[in-house]
Amino acid sequence: MRDLRRENRTAVLRRLYFDGPASRLTLGPATGLSSGSVSNVVAELIAEGLVEEAGSVDSAGGRPRTLVRVTPDSGFMIGVDIGETRIRIELFDLTLTELARTERALASTGPRTGRYDVDLVVAHLRDGIAEVLRAADVPADRLLGVGVGVPGIVDHGEDGAVVHGQTIGWDSVPLERLLREAVDLPDTVPYRIDNGAKTLGQAEMWFGAGRGARSAVVVLFGSGVGACSVTDPMEPGRALEWGHLTVRVRGRRCRCGSHGCLEAYAGAEALLERWREAGGRPPAGADEETALTAMLAAAHPADPATAPDITALAVLEETAEYLGAGFADLINLFQPERILVGGWAGLQLGERFLRTVTRYAREYALRYPASRTGIGLGTLGPEAVTVGAALLPLADFFARGGRRPEPRPSAPAPAWRAALQDRV
């Protein structure tokens, strides 16, 4: 019975969140619940402050129907994007209205390796989380959780989330434990840490260009490249280390240490390096975003009288072919309904570049799955990873039927454990 009540609450909360406000009458057919179950669940949620009345609508000849919706300030989430150039921290209410944000720049401690000091990152998160809570005057115990998007592979084990970020020099970093030790938050506030491409995929599937699709691959194109495969729009996708797919045997050295990875040709860092090697001249001292803007301006000058930079055009064309071949692999392997491109570099390169990538993808992929896959840009902007990170604790909250995590009851250890420990 407890499980059934939780599932009923989850069904009502999700329907109100994605399609509300709604009346009790329309919630029945939308959730598959009886009118009595809907009334009981809505009454519970209103009593707990999670749902509130939101006006009324006329009915066909009867009394007006009262609408209900999710209460915006009934909970709060923090979303964190640990990118490869900066950390972004945002505080949202339950309806994803941004209440406060802060950013911290990151600097590499080694050439091209992106080795970030773990203690510095943890300190940035500690100070940034405190800053956004203070700026919005939100008590820490009102948080549903803190979601964190990171580069690399995330392993969830007994020590919490452990990050294996080879391109940034992180080897088995127990990030969740470090955050719990450093950040002043109640023990009841959960941390949800996952790959940045996965959080981007969650955001685009729930609110962006992935809405309505049954399956998709969402590509994160920034300093490097990554992807997330989604086969159920309501469930978290699966992070793919797509950027380290080998596209050229014994090719360029990748920052992961291997050779011939897609990221060694198609990430923004590699793209700019190849332009520089070919004779291009990025602005001195410019960051990657500014340098990529300069490269695009050189290749496609706004003034029709200005000749385009042939070197920049050639590097972009070659990059598009490498990405197209990578997209073809995604199409052949996963046969998704859509491939969506996000991340600051992907959005900056834009539709014109994506059309060239799409042409190469169709050339390299099998015809049938390629004909059934749409390719387009994400619609949530370059900061969608932060939104997706905030959705990680929100998704857990919905799955629990709108209830906060309860502390696990303590239980005595099995006798064999104490006996063997004594032997050790």
MARGU-43330 format. One record per residue (C-alpha): chain; x, z, y. Coordinates in nm, 3 decimals, padded with zeros to 5 digits, m for minus. Layout:
A/X/Z/Y
...
REM end
This chain:
A/00.000/00.000/00.000
A/00.286/00.078/00.238
A/00.438/m00.266/00.174
A/00.102/m00.434/00.226
A/00.050/m00.259/00.560
A/00.399/m00.361/00.671
A/00.334/m00.725/00.578
A/00.002/m00.722/00.765
A/00.166/m00.577/01.076
A/00.444/m00.834/01.052
A/00.194/m01.120/01.028
A/m00.002/m01.003/01.334
A/00.308/m00.932/01.544
A/00.465/m01.270/01.470
A/00.145/m01.458/01.547
A/00.098/m01.274/01.876
A/00.463/m01.318/01.967
A/00.484/m01.691/01.906
A/00.127/m01.799/01.989
A/m00.036/m01.512/02.181
A/m00.228/m01.387/02.363
A/m00.505/m01.415/02.103
A/m00.835/m01.252/02.019
A/m00.894/m01.046/01.708
A/m01.133/m01.316/01.590
A/m00.870/m01.592/01.599
A/m00.600/m01.369/01.448
A/m00.790/m01.359/01.120
A/m00.769/m01.730/01.030
A/m00.420/m01.755/01.184
A/m00.277/m01.478/00.964
A/m00.499/m01.508/00.658
A/m00.615/m01.147/00.698
A/m00.970/m01.018/00.689
A/m01.140/m00.917/01.013
A/m01.122/m00.553/00.905
A/m00.750/m00.570/00.837
A/m00.688/m00.739/01.173
A/m00.889/m00.472/01.357
A/m00.701/m00.190/01.183
A/m00.360/m00.343/01.246
A/m00.433/m00.422/01.611
A/m00.565/m00.069/01.666
A/m00.243/00.075/01.518
A/m00.022/m00.149/01.730
A/m00.214/m00.067/02.049
A/m00.191/00.306/01.974
A/00.187/00.269/01.931
A/00.222/00.073/02.255
A/00.349/m00.245/02.086
A/00.037/m00.446/02.173
A/m00.184/m00.438/02.481
A/m00.504/m00.600/02.601
A/m00.455/m00.908/02.817
A/m00.789/m01.010/02.965
A/m01.070/m01.195/02.792
A/m01.205/m01.542/02.727
A/m01.561/m01.668/02.703
A/m01.705/m01.723/02.358
A/m01.963/m01.977/02.248
A/m02.284/m01.797/02.346
A/m02.164/m01.446/02.261
A/m01.981/m01.164/02.430
A/m01.640/m01.246/02.586
A/m01.350/m01.198/02.345
A/m01.076/m00.957/02.441
A/m00.725/m01.099/02.416
A/m00.426/m00.897/02.300
A/m00.054/m00.964/02.336
A/00.282/m00.805/02.262
A/00.370/m00.545/02.527
A/00.686/m00.671/02.705
A/00.845/m00.331/02.770
A/00.768/m00.180/02.430
A/01.123/m00.252/02.321
A/01.452/m00.397/02.441
A/01.737/m00.594/02.281
A/02.095/m00.664/02.381
A/02.246/m01.003/02.297
A/02.625/m01.053/02.297
A/02.816/m01.380/02.273
A/03.183/m01.326/02.188
A/03.295/m01.673/02.279
A/03.643/m01.815/02.281
A/03.686/m01.794/02.659
A/03.450/m01.512/02.762
A/03.214/m01.241/02.645
A/02.856/m01.256/02.772
A/02.625/m00.953/02.741
A/02.253/m00.969/02.828
A/01.967/m00.721/02.811
A/01.619/m00.853/02.730
A/01.273/m00.705/02.701
A/01.060/m00.781/02.397
A/00.943/m01.114/02.541
A/01.305/m01.224/02.607
A/01.286/m01.183/02.982
A/01.643/m01.124/03.098
A/01.675/m00.787/03.271
A/02.052/m00.769/03.327
A/02.372/m00.951/03.235
A/02.747/m00.924/03.267
A/03.045/m01.136/03.166
A/03.404/m01.054/03.076
A/03.680/m01.317/03.066
A/03.899/m01.339/02.758
A/04.262/m01.445/02.757
A/04.457/m01.559/02.455
A/04.776/m01.372/02.365
A/04.935/m01.665/02.185
A/04.969/m02.040/02.242
A/04.676/m02.235/02.091
A/04.599/m01.961/01.841
A/04.335/m01.783/02.045
A/04.452/m01.443/01.921
A/04.232/m01.192/02.100
A/04.312/m00.826/02.112
A/04.040/m00.647/01.913
A/04.067/m00.327/02.117
A/04.016/m00.525/02.438
A/03.706/m00.697/02.300
A/03.559/m00.365/02.186
A/03.634/m00.213/02.528
A/03.459/m00.506/02.700
A/03.151/m00.453/02.482
A/03.153/m00.078/02.540
A/03.166/m00.118/02.918
A/02.934/m00.421/02.929
A/02.658/m00.260/02.721
A/02.668/00.050/02.940
A/02.659/m00.169/03.250
A/02.348/m00.370/03.158
A/02.157/m00.059/03.047
A/02.247/00.113/03.373
A/02.159/m00.192/03.586
A/01.811/m00.223/03.431
A/01.759/00.155/03.403
A/01.674/00.128/03.033
A/01.738/00.435/02.814
A/01.963/00.356/02.517
A/01.713/00.499/02.269
A/01.461/00.229/02.369
A/01.684/m00.042/02.219
A/01.564/m00.219/01.906
A/01.925/m00.316/01.843
A/02.236/m00.498/01.959
A/02.291/m00.852/01.830
A/02.641/m00.999/01.843
A/02.743/m01.361/01.787
A/03.109/m01.409/01.689
A/03.338/m01.700/01.593
A/03.429/m01.694/01.226
A/03.289/m01.574/00.895
A/03.098/m01.243/00.886
A/03.090/m01.034/00.570
A/02.828/m00.759/00.544
A/02.952/m00.479/00.320
A/02.973/m00.102/00.292
A/03.181/m00.085/00.611
A/02.919/m00.280/00.806
A/02.990/m00.625/00.947
A/03.351/m00.740/00.901
A/03.470/m01.050/01.089
A/03.714/m01.302/00.944
A/03.796/m01.513/01.250
A/04.097/m01.719/01.148
A/04.101/m01.933/01.462
A/04.109/m01.627/01.688
A/04.354/m01.427/01.478
A/04.101/m01.179/01.339
A/04.169/m01.086/00.977
A/03.904/m00.856/00.825
A/03.815/m00.687/01.155
A/03.555/m00.409/01.091
A/03.376/m00.488/01.416
A/03.057/m00.293/01.344
A/03.245/00.026/01.263
A/03.466/m00.014/01.571
A/03.160/m00.061/01.794
A/02.985/00.243/01.647
A/03.294/00.451/01.719
A/03.343/00.321/02.074
A/02.998/00.247/02.220
A/02.782/00.535/02.338
A/02.455/00.445/02.163
A/02.232/00.655/01.935
A/02.301/00.622/01.562
A/01.948/00.487/01.520
A/02.028/00.173/01.721
A/02.130/m00.098/01.471
A/02.404/m00.356/01.523
A/02.337/m00.706/01.391
A/02.659/m00.912/01.391
A/02.670/m01.274/01.276
A/02.830/m01.613/01.330
A/02.765/m01.762/01.677
A/02.642/m02.095/01.539
A/02.391/m01.901/01.328
A/02.254/m01.718/01.631
A/02.232/m02.050/01.820
A/02.038/m02.193/01.526
A/01.794/m01.902/01.531
A/01.725/m01.951/01.902
A/01.676/m02.329/01.883
A/01.447/m02.303/01.579
A/01.228/m02.034/01.733
A/01.209/m02.149/02.094
A/01.403/m02.472/02.144
A/01.439/m02.823/02.006
A/01.396/m02.703/01.647
A/01.037/m02.583/01.688
A/00.811/m02.759/01.442
A/01.094/m02.875/01.216
A/01.099/m02.766/00.852
A/01.477/m02.799/00.826
A/01.764/m02.857/01.066
A/02.137/m02.832/01.116
A/02.228/m02.685/01.455
A/02.578/m02.770/01.579
A/02.771/m02.544/01.817
A/03.021/m02.753/02.014
A/03.249/m02.551/02.238
A/03.625/m02.493/02.227
A/03.584/m02.552/01.855
A/03.290/m02.668/01.647
A/03.062/m02.491/01.400
A/02.718/m02.540/01.251
A/02.422/m02.361/01.097
A/02.192/m02.498/00.827
A/01.827/m02.385/00.848
A/01.580/m02.446/00.566
A/01.306/m02.200/00.672
A/01.227/m02.184/01.046
A/01.131/m01.815/01.030
A/01.434/m01.704/00.829
A/01.800/m01.685/00.940
A/02.002/m01.996/00.867
A/02.336/m02.021/00.692
A/02.655/m02.049/00.894
A/02.877/m02.343/00.798
A/03.249/m02.368/00.872
A/03.183/m02.735/00.947
A/03.468/m02.755/01.197
A/03.716/m02.707/00.915
A/03.591/m02.994/00.705
A/03.891/m03.220/00.637
A/03.839/m03.556/00.809
A/04.197/m03.682/00.782
A/04.442/m03.595/00.506
A/04.773/m03.473/00.653
A/04.622/m03.514/00.998
A/04.662/m03.312/01.317
A/04.734/m02.946/01.281
A/04.424/m02.734/01.341
A/04.436/m02.393/01.508
A/04.319/m02.246/01.175
A/04.661/m02.343/01.036
A/04.546/m02.631/00.818
A/04.576/m03.004/00.887
A/04.318/m03.275/00.950
A/04.018/m03.050/01.028
A/03.730/m03.194/01.228
A/03.795/m02.927/01.491
A/04.149/m03.060/01.538
A/03.994/m03.382/01.671
A/03.649/m03.295/01.804
A/03.660/m02.946/01.957
A/03.685/m02.937/02.336
A/04.033/m02.784/02.315
A/04.157/m03.064/02.087
A/03.975/m03.333/02.285
A/04.152/m03.233/02.606
A/04.486/m03.200/02.430
A/04.455/m03.552/02.287
A/04.367/m03.686/02.634
A/04.678/m03.516/02.774
A/04.895/m03.658/02.496
A/04.761/m04.008/02.567
A/04.863/m03.981/02.933
A/04.552/m03.822/03.086
A/04.593/m03.576/03.370
A/04.355/m03.278/03.356
A/04.355/m03.067/03.675
A/04.651/m02.828/03.674
A/04.554/m02.475/03.579
A/04.190/m02.567/03.513
A/03.988/m02.397/03.240
A/03.841/m02.602/02.957
A/03.500/m02.653/03.119
A/03.653/m02.779/03.445
A/03.901/m03.000/03.258
A/03.625/m03.155/03.045
A/03.423/m03.225/03.359
A/03.727/m03.403/03.506
A/03.772/m03.608/03.188
A/03.408/m03.721/03.188
A/03.429/m03.806/03.559
A/03.739/m04.014/03.492
A/03.577/m04.199/03.201
A/03.245/m04.253/03.380
A/03.308/m04.247/03.757
A/03.006/m04.195/03.978
A/03.125/m04.464/04.221
A/03.060/m04.810/04.068
A/03.358/m04.942/04.262
A/03.597/m04.704/04.082
A/03.747/m04.834/03.759
A/03.698/m04.605/03.459
A/03.996/m04.430/03.303
A/04.063/m04.643/02.994
A/04.260/m04.362/02.828
A/03.976/m04.112/02.867
A/03.725/m04.368/02.738
A/03.936/m04.440/02.431
A/03.978/m04.071/02.345
A/03.604/m04.008/02.388
A/03.521/m04.307/02.168
A/03.754/m04.186/01.893
A/03.611/m03.836/01.920
A/03.259/m03.974/01.889
A/03.357/m04.153/01.568
A/03.505/m03.836/01.418
A/03.192/m03.642/01.511
A/02.971/m03.921/01.378
A/03.152/m03.903/01.045
A/03.104/m03.525/01.047
A/02.732/m03.569/01.120
A/02.711/m03.817/00.831
A/02.849/m03.549/00.599
A/02.581/m03.307/00.719
A/02.312/m03.571/00.661
A/02.434/m03.657/00.312
A/02.479/m03.293/00.209
A/02.169/m03.128/00.358
A/01.931/m03.416/00.445
A/01.792/m03.221/00.741
A/01.491/m03.323/00.944
A/01.692/m03.275/01.264
A/02.050/m03.230/01.381
A/02.066/m03.045/01.714
A/02.374/m03.017/01.933
A/02.429/m02.710/02.152
A/02.716/m02.521/02.309
A/02.864/m02.573/02.653
A/03.080/m02.872/02.552
A/02.807/m03.049/02.356
A/02.561/m03.019/02.642
A/02.822/m03.122/02.898
A/02.911/m03.437/02.703
A/02.542/m03.518/02.712
A/02.306/m03.789/02.594
A/02.535/m04.086/02.655
A/02.809/m03.943/02.433
A/02.553/m03.833/02.173
A/02.416/m04.188/02.146
A/02.762/m04.308/02.045
A/02.798/m04.022/01.796
A/02.456/m04.108/01.650
A/02.553/m04.473/01.605
A/02.861/m04.375/01.407
A/02.663/m04.118/01.205
A/02.417/m04.388/01.096
A/02.705/m04.616/00.998
A/02.875/m04.352/00.780
A/02.569/m04.180/00.626
A/02.349/m04.299/00.342
A/02.072/m04.513/00.485
A/01.769/m04.330/00.347
A/01.850/m03.972/00.460
A/01.993/m04.105/00.789
A/01.664/m04.281/00.863
A/01.478/m03.951/00.823
A/01.711/m03.737/01.041
A/01.662/m03.712/01.416
A/01.967/m03.627/01.629
A/01.932/m03.469/01.971
A/02.052/m03.205/02.216
A/01.941/m02.844/02.210
A/01.707/m02.741/02.489
A/01.801/m02.378/02.554
A/02.115/m02.441/02.757
A/02.477/m02.336/02.713
A/02.391/m01.964/02.689
A/02.160/m01.992/02.388
A/02.402/m01.800/02.162
A/02.325/m01.483/02.360
A/01.950/m01.537/02.321
A/01.994/m01.599/01.950
A/02.204/m01.285/01.914
A/01.923/m01.080/02.071
A/01.683/m01.230/01.817
A/01.878/m01.078/01.525
A/01.748/m00.721/01.584
A/01.409/m00.859/01.691
A/01.369/m01.046/01.360
A/01.452/m00.725/01.171
A/01.201/m00.535/01.385
A/00.926/m00.782/01.296
A/01.022/m00.775/00.926
A/00.973/m00.396/00.931
A/00.626/m00.442/01.077
A/00.727/m00.327/01.424
A/00.876/00.001/01.308
A/01.218/00.125/01.407
A/01.479/00.196/01.138
A/01.443/00.535/00.975
A/01.750/00.741/00.886
A/01.829/00.722/00.518
A/01.763/01.049/00.334
A/02.076/01.213/00.207
A/02.110/01.240/m00.168
A/02.368/01.419/m00.383
A/02.639/01.200/m00.532
A/02.622/01.126/m00.906
A/02.808/01.374/m01.124
A/03.047/01.110/m01.252
A/03.172/01.037/m00.901
A/03.271/01.398/m00.839
A/03.433/01.423/m01.183
A/03.642/01.110/m01.140
A/03.737/01.211/m00.785
A/03.870/01.537/m00.925
A/04.086/01.339/m01.170
A/04.228/01.131/m00.887
REM end
